[in-house]
Amino acid sequence: MDRRGTSSEKWEKYAGRDILPLWVADMDLPMPPFVLHAMRRRLKHPILGYTSTPQAATEAMVDWLGRRYGWRVSAQWLVWVGGVVPGFTLAAQAVAEAGSQLVLPVPAYPPFFRVAERAGLRGVFSPLVRVGDRWEMDFDDLRAKITRQTAAVLFCNPHNPTGRVYDKTELTALVDLVVSTDTVLISDEIHCPLVLDGDHEHIPVASLDSSVATRSITLFAPTKAYNFPGVGGAVAVIPNAGIRERFEDAVAGMASNISPLAYAAMTAAFRDQSQWLARRNAFLAGNAAMLEDAVGTLRGVETTHVEGTFMAWLDVSKLGLANPAAYFETRGLGLADGVEFGAPGFLRWNLGCGRPLLETGVERLTDAINELATKRR
Ligand SMILES: Cc1ncc(COP(=O)(O)O)c(C=O)c1O
C-alpha cells in the first residue's frame, strides 16, 4: 500500500530518495477489516477517556491462549500494558536485584540491549549458533551463564531477527536451566501468530510446566501479526502473584494507559477465528521463499529459513564490506543494520511488503552483489 501522507516512520526515513524501506518491523499490508470495524465502532462514542480493561478484552485473550495454544490461564494473571517494549523493560525492573544479571541470547531485537541498563542489571550475552539452516541457542554457553546471580533471562520466540520458532526440546532445555537456577524468565512472544512454515508451531514457553509458569512473565500483543503496531497495547501473563504485584507496581504511571482504540483493536484480533491470518501468513511465506531462493543463487550472502516472524536474517560478512548497511543503501536497499542487533556483518530484511516491491528489492540485491563480484575480478 502507498503509505505517503501517514507519517510512516518506515517510509519517512528514506523520503525523497530511491531507497526501499525494508527495515523497521511494520508491514505495508493492511490490517484486517474486522479490526478496523471494531475501532470505528468504538469511535461512534465521541469521548476517548481513560479506559479500564474491558471484560471483553480479558475474555478474548484468555480464550485465545486456550484455543490456539492449549494454555489455560486465569483472568487474574493478565496485566495489560502500553506495549511489549515497555512491558519487558519494566518486567526486568520488577525482578531486578542489586548486582544481579540479565542473560540474553544474541543477536537480539535492539531494545533488548537497553533493558539491563535501565533495570540496573549487568547484561550477559549468549550468542546463538548457526546449525545448518537455522539458528539455535547454545545450551553449554547458557548453562555457564545462567547462574544464581541471574535475575532474569530475556527471551524472544519466535525470534527476531533470526526467524526461528523454537521447538519443544529447545524450550524444555531452557526451562530446566531457568528452574534449576531459580531465575525469572521474561518471554517476548509478540511474533507468535506469525508462524510461516507448517512444519513448526509456536509453544508459549510458560505453558510447558507450572514450575516455569510461576517464574515467568510472558508478553503478547496482536499488533505485529494484525499490523497495527502504531496503535500500541500488549498484555503480560504472570501466574505468580508476587511477581505480578511487582510488575503492576513498575508499570503504574509508566505504561499503564491503554487507549480505548487499542483495547477495541486487540479484542477484535484475539477473537479472530477467520482464515485471515492463515492467508496473511501464506503470503508472507511466499515472500520469504522468494528471498531465500534468490539468496541461494548469490555468492557471499547467506540466509536461513524463515520459520516465523516476517524478517529474514542475512549474513553478508563474507562480502568483506566495512559497513554493509551503508553499502546496500547506496544500492537502493534500506535494511536494518546487524550492528544494532549485536551482529556486525548481518542485515535484517523486512518481508512485510507487497510482491512488486519485494521483486524490485531482490533485483537490487542481485545487482549489488554482482557489482561487487565484478569489481573484485
Ligand atoms: C521482538 C519484538 N518485541 C517487541 C516489539 C515492539 O513491541 P511494542 O511495539 O508493543 O512495544 C517488536 C517490534 O518490532 C519486536 O520485534
Ligand as a Chemical Component Dictionary entry (heavy atoms), coordinates in Angstrom:
data_LIG
# 
_chem_comp.id                   LIG 
_chem_comp.type                 NON-POLYMER 
_chem_comp.pdbx_formal_charge   0 
_chem_comp.three_letter_code    LIG 
# 
loop_
_chem_comp_atom.comp_id 
_chem_comp_atom.atom_id 
_chem_comp_atom.alt_atom_id 
_chem_comp_atom.type_symbol 
_chem_comp_atom.charge 
_chem_comp_atom.model_Cartn_x 
_chem_comp_atom.model_Cartn_y 
_chem_comp_atom.model_Cartn_z 
_chem_comp_atom.pdbx_ordinal 
LIG C1 C1 C 0 10.535 -8.940 19.342 1  
LIG C2 C2 C 0 9.775  -7.662 19.393 2  
LIG N1 N1 N 0 9.277  -7.231 20.565 3  
LIG C3 C3 C 0 8.583  -6.081 20.661 4  
LIG C4 C4 C 0 8.360  -5.282 19.557 5  
LIG C5 C5 C 0 7.611  -3.991 19.674 6  
LIG O1 O1 O 0 6.624  -4.068 20.639 7  
LIG P1 P1 P 0 5.739  -2.794 21.007 8  
LIG O2 O2 O 0 5.528  -2.015 19.752 9  
LIG O3 O3 O 0 4.461  -3.408 21.529 10 
LIG O4 O4 O 0 6.449  -2.044 22.069 11 
LIG C6 C6 C 0 8.876  -5.689 18.327 12 
LIG C7 C7 C 0 8.737  -4.830 17.145 13 
LIG O5 O5 O 0 9.399  -4.971 16.172 14 
LIG C8 C8 C 0 9.587  -6.907 18.238 15 
LIG O6 O6 O 0 10.066 -7.354 17.072 16 
# 
loop_
_chem_comp_bond.comp_id 
_chem_comp_bond.atom_id_1 
_chem_comp_bond.atom_id_2 
_chem_comp_bond.value_order 
_chem_comp_bond.pdbx_ordinal 
LIG C1 C2 SING 1  
LIG C2 N1 SING 2  
LIG C2 C8 DOUB 3  
LIG N1 C3 DOUB 4  
LIG C3 C4 SING 5  
LIG C4 C5 SING 6  
LIG C4 C6 DOUB 7  
LIG C5 O1 SING 8  
LIG O1 P1 SING 9  
LIG P1 O2 DOUB 10 
LIG P1 O3 SING 11 
LIG P1 O4 SING 12 
LIG C6 C7 SING 13 
LIG C6 C8 SING 14 
LIG C7 O5 DOUB 15 
LIG C8 O6 SING 16 
# 
